[in-house]
Amino acid sequence: MRGVRRRSRSKVVVAALALMSVGLSGCSSLSSDDGDEKPIVVGTTDSAMGLDPAGVYDVGSWSLFGNVYQTLLTFTPGTDKPTPDAAKSCGFKDVERRTYSCTLRSGLKFANGHDLTAQDVKFSFDRILRIKSDQGPAVLLETLESVRTEGNDTVVFRLRTPDATFPSKIASGVGSIVDSRTYPADKVRTGNELDGSGPYRLMDFQPDGKVELRPNPHYKGANRTSGNPVTVRYFGKPKDLMAAWKRQDIDVASRDLPAADVAELSLGDNDFRVTENASASTRFLVFNLKSKSPVKDVAVRRAVASVLDRVAVARDVHHRTVEPLYSLIPQGLFGHTTSFFDRYPRPDAEAAARLLRSAGVTAPVRFKLAYSKGVSTDEETALIKKQLESTGLFRIDTEHVEWSRFQQGRAKGEYDAYLLGWVADYPDADTFTSPLVGTGNTLYSGYSNDRIDKLIRDAQRNGRRDGSTDDYRTIQKIIAEDVPLLPLWQRKEFVVSKESISGAQYLRDGSGLWRLWRLDRI
């Protein structure tokens, strides 16, 4: 591999770290005294769309948020149970799970020196619901009715319906606490600055360029210290990220390297580390069910599901670095099934033709398929187009759209169908149901099913989360029948780091966090 000096013939691979197998505390042993220390440079294709938690709901932004903002609760490596962060303690106050209360740690401050109080927490949640941005995370707070404070250190949430997943939700990016003195109450804050209380303070933000982070001296939370200085560099394409790695311009490469390169990296004997973590990172083909859409008829969507060959996509495009996915909920989370395989076990053009004929749909059905960034998106879209058109039943117009424009377009329903990656916001099956297929979902698909909504509510009521498995299995069976979306694949998270860097194995798991503060120099 060009640009890498081979000092050792031993293979350094930290392999198959399952979501529940790490078993370590969330306390960091890193020094928070940055001094003149050289920043650790991390490369990624997940650029942040914005800096205000009320206005964005994308992987890149939320990855950054987990480092610069604080939440009441967080997830430590190796567990799917939220633990206190800004809070000293949290818990439901009634058996119905409709009243949830958190008491803050003492002495909390934002990086700007302002005190962080219960009023700031209430303000942060109220403004998300008030602003309700089309590209924001308000959908995750649909069960939240009101927030009140008791003194300066206690916050009480009142829920519309029982929701055992609420603690996990507020441990995600939607729970980011902002400074009520510097954020407007009724609109998204603009500009390239932010005020948070997380492990890092933001020194410089250049959209689609780089981010400079330095340890926040005021941080008090689940981590004992706030890590090393970090520079995050954003790359437009996976191949650009790989090129930077080969030039050794970066110390760590985290999402998304080209699939072919990942396949080679995980097998070779090199003087760098390849960390392979279990993950709930998925990709879906989403349909527009709104009026006048050529895929509004369920027969068309079922026909697409009958033709699509996931195995070929995983093999020919992604070099088997992904696994075909046949369910709404990926492997590794309770409730996972194979509902799409059960209904559409193999590509069958004749079955697809029968579906269209029975519904009186004239072939070929023509529709637009939009896509944006991601691993091998051009090749993936081209193969899907080829698979569908080879049957003579479809004519596909593909369109690559720049990421921010893509987000706006799908929110406005401009595409008949589109490809989208979805990463778990928190380690619970709920993150793959209510935001994706509930009424008013964040996919803007126009899909609504009263039975699905009831099953989602029933599952949320169950405090023993794996006890809701039957509800989630039923949801997935209905989704395989209605096909508002089509699961394509699931992959593990690969992180490549220099031998001189430790902690890369804790960067990502299925929790939705990006733990930059765990990185250190050996």
ZIVENGI-V886505 format. One line per field, one symbol per residue. ss: DSSP state (H for helix, E for strand, - for the rest). A space follows every 50 residues. Layout:
ss = ???
This chain:
ss = -----------EEEEEE----------------------EEEEE------ --------HHHHHHHHHH----EE--------EE--EEEEEE------EE EEEE----E-----E--HHHHHHHHHHHHHH------HHHH--EEEEEEE ---EEEEEE------HHHHH--HHH------------------------E EEEEEE---EEEEEE--------------EEEEE---HHHHHHHHH---- -EEE----HHHHHHH------EEEEEEEEEEEEEEEE----------HHH HHHHHHH--HHHHHHHH----EEE--------------HHHHH-----HH HHHHHHHH------EEEEEEE-----HHHHHHHHHHHHH----EEEEEEE --HHHHHHHHH-----EEEEEEE-----HHHH-HHHH------------H HHHHHHHHHHH---HHHHHHHHHHHHHHHHHH--EEEEEEEEEEEEEE-- EE-HHH---------HHH-EE-
